[in-house]
Amino acid sequence: MAAVVVVARAAPGGEVTKEDRLERLALASGEGWALEAASSLRGEGRTVSGGWPGTMSEARTRVSVLAVGGPAPSLEAHEKLARLLYASARRAWAALAVAETDD
């Protein structure tokens, strides 16, 4: 898994909540996941095309990794973060696939 560094911006009240930090990490991790998958395919001489190859199960595992070192999110928050991460990866994948077909 590639390292992702996210700088959290303070909320209007000046504080960054745990939820904000995890949501930002999930978004960035999803993009990184798509880039990793695309790089792996290209390394095999294949093009990035079709639907996103990742699964929600993988997204849940990635969220568990993001939460290491801090308090574990509730089951509801964990699922929300997994869906956010997965959606971010799908968007990034779609953009990569379109970019490759345009070349």
KEKE-3310 file (N, C-alpha, C; in steps of 0.2 Angstrom, whole numbers, plus 5000, padded with zeros to 4 digits):
npx = (5004:5003:5011:5001:5000:4991:4986:4977:4965:4959:4943:4930:4929:4942:4947:4952:4943:4943:4935:4935:4948:4950:4941:4947:4959:4953:4948:4960:4967:4959:4961:4975:4975:4969:4978:4989:4984:4982:4995:5001:4994:4999:5012:5011:5010:4997:4982:4973:4957:4939:4928:4931:4942:4943:4936:4923:4926:4940:4941:4936:4946:4957:4952:4953:4967:4970:4965:4973:4983:4975:4960:4948:4936:4918:4907:4898:4904:4915:4911:4905:4917:4923:4915:4917:4930:4931:4922:4930:4941:4935:4931:4944:4950:4941:4944:4958:4956:4949:4958:4969:4962:4961:4973)
npy = (4994:5011:5025:5038:5055:5067:5083:5090:5102:5115:5115:5127:5132:5130:5118:5102:5088:5070:5063:5071:5070:5057:5055:5063:5056:5044:5048:5052:5040:5032:5037:5035:5021:5018:5023:5014:5002:5004:5006:4994:4986:4992:4989:4975:4976:4979:4989:5003:5001:4998:4994:4998:4988:4985:4980:4981:4974:4975:4989:4991:4984:4993:5004:5000:4999:5013:5018:5013:5015:5025:5029:5016:5018:5018:5005:5009:5021:5016:5009:5019:5026:5017:5016:5029:5029:5019:5025:5036:5029:5023:5034:5040:5030:5029:5041:5039:5029:5035:5044:5036:5030:5041:5044)
npz = (5000:4996:5003:5010:5012:5021:5023:5036:5036:5047:5054:5053:5067:5071:5075:5070:5067:5073:5064:5052:5049:5046:5036:5026:5024:5020:5007:5000:5001:4993:4981:4980:4980:4968:4959:4962:4958:4944:4941:4943:4933:4922:4923:4920:4907:4903:4899:4907:4909:4908:4922:4939:4948:4961:4977:4990:5001:5001:5002:5015:5023:5020:5026:5040:5041:5040:5052:5062:5076:5082:5090:5087:5074:5075:5070:5061:5057:5052:5040:5033:5030:5022:5011:5006:5003:4994:4984:4980:4975:4964:4956:4953:4946:4935:4929:4926:4917:4906:4903:4897:4886:4879:4874)
capx = (5000:5007:5010:4998:5001:4986:4987:4971:4963:4955:4936:4929:4930:4949:4949:4951:4940:4945:4931:4937:4955:4949:4938:4952:4963:4950:4948:4967:4969:4956:4965:4981:4973:4968:4985:4993:4981:4984:5003:5001:4991:5004:5018:5010:5009:4990:4980:4968:4951:4934:4926:4935:4943:4943:4930:4921:4930:4947:4941:4936:4953:4961:4950:4956:4974:4970:4963:4978:4986:4971:4954:4944:4929:4912:4906:4894:4909:4920:4907:4905:4924:4925:4911:4920:4937:4929:4920:4936:4945:4931:4932:4951:4950:4937:4948:4963:4954:4947:4965:4972:4959:4962:4980)
capy = (5000:5017:5030:5044:5061:5072:5089:5092:5109:5116:5117:5135:5133:5130:5111:5096:5082:5064:5061:5075:5068:5050:5056:5066:5050:5039:5051:5051:5033:5029:5039:5031:5014:5018:5024:5008:4997:5006:5005:4987:4984:4995:4985:4969:4978:4980:4996:5004:5001:4995:4996:4998:4981:4984:4977:4984:4971:4978:4996:4990:4983:4999:5009:4997:5001:5020:5019:5010:5020:5029:5025:5013:5021:5014:5001:5014:5026:5012:5007:5026:5028:5012:5018:5035:5027:5015:5029:5040:5025:5022:5041:5041:5024:5031:5047:5036:5025:5039:5047:5031:5029:5047:5044)
capz = (5000:4995:5009:5008:5017:5020:5028:5037:5037:5052:5053:5055:5074:5072:5076:5065:5071:5071:5058:5047:5047:5043:5029:5021:5023:5015:5000:4998:5001:4988:4975:4980:4978:4960:4956:4963:4953:4937:4940:4943:4927:4917:4924:4916:4900:4901:4900:4912:4906:4911:4928:4944:4950:4968:4981:4996:5006:5001:5005:5023:5025:5020:5032:5046:5041:5041:5059:5066:5080:5085:5092:5081:5072:5076:5064:5056:5054:5048:5034:5029:5027:5017:5005:5004:5000:4988:4979:4978:4970:4957:4952:4951:4941:4929:4926:4923:4911:4901:4900:4893:4880:4875:4871)
cpx = (5004:5006:5006:4998:4995:4987:4979:4970:4959:4948:4935:4930:4937:4951:4947:4949:4943:4941:4933:4944:4954:4945:4943:4957:4960:4950:4955:4969:4965:4959:4971:4980:4972:4974:4989:4990:4982:4991:5004:4999:4996:5010:5017:5009:5001:4988:4974:4962:4946:4932:4932:4936:4943:4936:4929:4925:4937:4947:4940:4942:4957:4959:4953:4963:4974:4969:4968:4982:4982:4965:4950:4938:4924:4911:4902:4899:4914:4917:4907:4912:4925:4921:4914:4927:4936:4927:4926:4940:4942:4932:4939:4952:4947:4941:4954:4962:4952:4954:4969:4969:4959:4969:4981)
cpy = (5006:5021:5036:5049:5066:5077:5091:5099:5110:5118:5125:5136:5132:5123:5106:5090:5075:5061:5065:5072:5061:5051:5058:5060:5045:5042:5050:5044:5030:5031:5035:5024:5013:5018:5017:5002:4998:5005:4998:4984:4986:4991:4978:4970:4979:4988:4997:5005:4997:4997:4995:4991:4980:4982:4981:4981:4974:4985:4995:4988:4989:5004:5006:4999:5009:5022:5016:5016:5025:5025:5022:5017:5016:5010:5005:5018:5022:5011:5014:5027:5023:5014:5024:5033:5023:5020:5034:5036:5024:5028:5041:5036:5027:5037:5044:5032:5029:5042:5042:5030:5035:5048:5041)
cpz = (5000:5001:5006:5014:5016:5026:5029:5039:5043:5050:5055:5062:5076:5074:5071:5069:5069:5064:5052:5044:5044:5037:5024:5019:5019:5008:4997:4997:4995:4981:4974:4978:4971:4957:4956:4958:4946:4936:4939:4936:4921:4917:4921:4909:4898:4902:4905:4908:4910:4918:4933:4947:4957:4971:4987:5002:5007:5004:5013:5026:5025:5025:5039:5047:5043:5048:5064:5070:5083:5087:5086:5080:5074:5070:5059:5053:5050:5041:5030:5026:5022:5011:5002:5000:4994:4982:4976:4973:4964:4953:4949:4945:4934:4925:4923:4917:4905:4898:4896:4887:4876:4871:4865)
residu = (MET:ALA:ALA:VAL:VAL:VAL:VAL:ALA:ARG:ALA:ALA:PRO:GLY:GLY:GLU:VAL:THR:LYS:GLU:ASP:ARG:LEU:GLU:ARG:LEU:ALA:LEU:ALA:SER:GLY:GLU:GLY:TRP:ALA:LEU:GLU:ALA:ALA:SER:SER:LEU:ARG:GLY:GLU:GLY:ARG:THR:VAL:SER:GLY:GLY:TRP:PRO:GLY:THR:MET:SER:GLU:ALA:ARG:THR:ARG:VAL:SER:VAL:LEU:ALA:VAL:GLY:GLY:PRO:ALA:PRO:SER:LEU:GLU:ALA:HIS:GLU:LYS:LEU:ALA:ARG:LEU:LEU:TYR:ALA:SER:ALA:ARG:ARG:ALA:TRP:ALA:ALA:LEU:ALA:VAL:ALA:GLU:THR:ASP:ASP)
# end
